Amino acid sequence: FNEYLGGKAYPQIAELLELLPELRLVWFDGEGLITEAQAFRFYKMIYDINPGVIINRRIGYDFGDYVDAGDNKTPAASELAPKHFETCGTANHSWGFKAHDHNWRSTNQLLRNFVDIVSKGGNYLLNIGPDGNGCVPEPCVKNFREMGVWVKTNEDAVFGTTRWTTFNEGVVTPDAGRHPAVTSSNKEFWFTARDDKVYAMSLAPATGTERIQSLNRSAGDIANVRLLGSSQKLKWSQTDKALEIDFTGVETSANGYAVEVIFRAKADRIQ
């Protein structure tokens, strides 16, 4: 193993870094046979060649620049570490291509994973397993494209945001298992924040008046509410119990929507 590291692994990593100066991530997998000194040699070598590269935690011994909770796992609120985190997951059961694996996660399930991760400040590394000809299975393509539409529409709630004081409300936690089956409801919301804005993300289409309890008056005085990706005006009111939004006549997608909530302090500074 020492001969392999010295004769192949270290030189190949160094070669990749020299050949790819724009490289920004090296993702190791499997630290079981490596010593602390060997792991540190990898980390130091990468940093010396290109200090702009980040390294995942599976380099071992807590040298990684960020952490993960394990394959297809998102840390609970009580498990969040000071470092940034990532969840690496699959679109079906398999990391590589398996012709017999048709157990695809639905678009909505993938989005549930995504918004849960984003609300906790994490990154979703979502695997694609192409076949021997380099083709991605059609169900995977369909689901990823539909995810892309949702993310593009609601990008303000995703990119450049941070955790809010509350991660979510009303969210149903699936039973343990590799493929949780949960139907998203209009009582479930996930939250992110930026400056004096809070974003509430739903994965079910709005019907009538929706109530977001975490955005009641105790959260702060709301100045405006906007439906992302839409010019449609929303009627809303804030009570001691909830932010109430009237979606009558307002169209949202089958995979839900996101609203931007602007608090009064922000509006006052603009004026």
VENUR-V497098 format. One line per field, one symbol per residue. ss: DSSP state (H for helix, E for strand, - for the rest). phi: phi as a letter, one per 20 degrees, with the letter a starting at -180 (. if undefined). Layout:
ss->???
phi->???
This chain:
ss->-HHHHHHHHHHHHHHHHHH-----EE---------HHHHHHHHHHHHHH----EEEHHH------EEE--------HHH----EEEEEE-----------------HHHHHHHHHHHHH---EEEE-----------HHHHHHHHHHHHHHHH-HHH----E-----EE-------------------EEEEEE--EEEEEE------EEEEHHH-HHH--EEEEEE-------EEEE----EEEE------E--EEEEEEEEHHHHHHH-
phi->.fffffecfffffffffffcfegcbddebodfddeffffffgfffffffbfeedcffffolmefebdbeoflcdffgfdfefffccddbdecedeeecfeedefffgffffffffffffendddedfcdfefeneegggfggffffgffffffdffedemecfefcfabmfeeffgqfcfdcefdfeecdccbblddcdddddcffcmedddffdfgffpeeebccefmbefedebbddfdaeddeegmdecefenabddddeggffffff
